[in-house]
């Protein structure tokens, strides 16, 4: 197989979808890896490192996209739509529920698109390719929120950890999944008063046990969410429904209940966001203010720490890529439940039920791959 690794083109995206170790594994198995010049520079990986392990450096994105399998980090953006074609296998984050135009172009082009974010473990229901980036984003969410709580950045001037004799800041986290758990870990570690809300009582019991009661857990419903919003100096949106738009948990009207200068970090913005006033921002222009509340809604938060993120992501995504290269897409789909769940678009149709539901489109998984 020929595998292409184009340079990421989304604003402020410095990750790359391949490491030198991955190139070596593929080359030793007899596959050809085409890497666009400079693709790894943002993650501190030089072209020569790829070449030393058997990779081939190509000058243009078109040459990388001409491969049989294209592996990326982020979803294609509009200038890349022209590279989509019949017979192409695309393996990347997609988040199609929030990008209907991309879904349309994938279907019309005949591309077979596998989304990292819906690859799902059959036994546990976990999302193994999303987990490492959720871990990074969860930890970064508190770091970013703490920064924008500083008065210089328009915040309330609150130190999350407080000091002796002064109450710590209050952090409310909506969602107790991987993002929420990691956000809670950092917030509690800083000494903030931390509350985490979720509808999954088993998950809340687990968090209560792990943190020994240092984190307050609360069943999530409109009443408890409103109370948490009112109290929070920092509100973190960490809700997720795999493949679907994130439910809107915080309405525009609730912002008037928040403390002026409070901060919202909506990690779920790449799936639409769980705050009604959320809209995607970038690392170069990360925040905006609505009703005196600072919103930080960067859709690719892990891109700010690309060295860590690239290696964490590729550790998780590489086994699937190797399976596609070794067995092809048909045998991979027939033999691997997790990768079947990752299939978002094939044969001109949306193949994942939650994605189809969010886009209000029919769902059709190829019969030959069942």
Secondary structure, 3 states (H helix, E strand, C coil): CEEEECCCCCCCCCCCCCCHHHHHHHHHCCCEEEEECCCCHHHCCCHHHHHHCCCEEECCHHHHHCCCEEECCCCCCHHHHHHCCCCCEEEECCCHHHCHHHHHHHHHHCCEEEEHHHCCCCCCCCCHHHHHHHHHHHHHHHHHHHHHCCHHHCCCCCCCCCECCECCCEEEEECCCHHHHHHHHHHHHHCCEEEEEECCHHHHHHHHHHCCCCCEEEECCHHHHHHHHHHCCEEEECCCCCCCCCCCCECHHHHHHCCCCCEEEEHHHHHCCCECCCCCEECCECEEEECCEEEECECCHHHHHHHHHHHHHHHHHHHHHHHHHHHHHHHHHHHCHHHHHHEEEECCEECCHHHHHHHCCCECCCHHHC
